[in-house]
Amino acid sequence: MPFELDDGAGQGRRLGVIVLSTDTSLEHEAGGTMAGRPVNLLHARIPANAHVTPDDLSTMEAQMTATAARFPQGLAALGYGCTSGATVIGSDRVANLVNAAHPAVPVTDPARAAAAALHHLGVQRIALVSPYVPSVTGPLVALFAQNGIEVLAEASFGQSEDWTVGRITEASTAAAMLDLGRRPGVQAVFSSCTNLRSFGIIDTVEAELGLPVISSNLALLWHMLRLSGVADYHCWGPGRLFQIGGTA
């Protein structure tokens, strides 16, 4: 039988996301954002320890290039889906390891993407909600400071097990966001960790606080779309970031 060819799913624009083997939230939130859009979001799982400490996170460095190599060539952008992992390993190092398998493809991660998103919104002072233990939160606060972003208020659920993080309710995260977002001087709230669900509460919390709310997954997807050259992704995701910053 004769057949015809086109550019493939998503009109041929393929984005890759490296997802931790312990993450149960990133694909769910990303899938809802990208469903029916002119992009094809592909995933590859990287081996990760469920115990989240700097030493555990650093073990992913050795697996980064091999995991990235599982994607087909021709990606428009590639994201590494771990905020704390990127903080420990370093965003530049992550990009170099990924580019070893996919030369010249734009690479981002939630730490780099969050800084880009906050700068895009003109934010310099934030409240930080995270699930981490102090040994993981501390380096992230320092990384924000290096990028000109001051963490004025910080609260954590104090969890070192990723399986627990993926089950923290959005109501719990919303309560923490609302508490910290009301602190004096805070210009935006950032919730860290791709396994910490938030897409169902971002619009509501923003409306109550009158401030932008950004999560690791929100920033990662926004930055990937921006880097990939998608011309218009206005309101693809929740929150002000996709309303104000929804064009390349």
Sequence and secondary structure as in RCSB ss.txt:
>XXXX:A:sequence
MPFELDDGAGQGRRLGVIVLSTDTSLEHEAGGTMAGRPVNLLHARIPANAHVTPDDLSTMEAQMTATAARFPQGL
AALGYGCTSGATVIGSDRVANLVNAAHPAVPVTDPARAAAAALHHLGVQRIALVSPYVPSVTGPLVALFAQNGIE
VLAEASFGQSEDWTVGRITEASTAAAMLDLGRRPGVQAVFSSCTNLRSFGIIDTVEAELGLPVISSNLALLWHML
RLSGVADYHCWGPGRLFQIGGTA
>XXXX:A:secstr
      S GGGG EEEEEEETT SSHHHHHHHHHTTSS EEEEEEE   SB SHHHHHGGGGGHHHHHTTS S  
SEEEEE HHHHHHH HHHHHHHHHTTSTT  EE HHHHHHHHHHHTT  EEEEEE   HHHHHHHHHHHHHTT E
EEEEEE    BHHHHTTS HHHHHHHHHHHHTSTT  EEEE  TTS  TTTHHHHHHHHTS EEEHHHHHHHHHH
HHHT SB TTSSSHHHHHHS B 
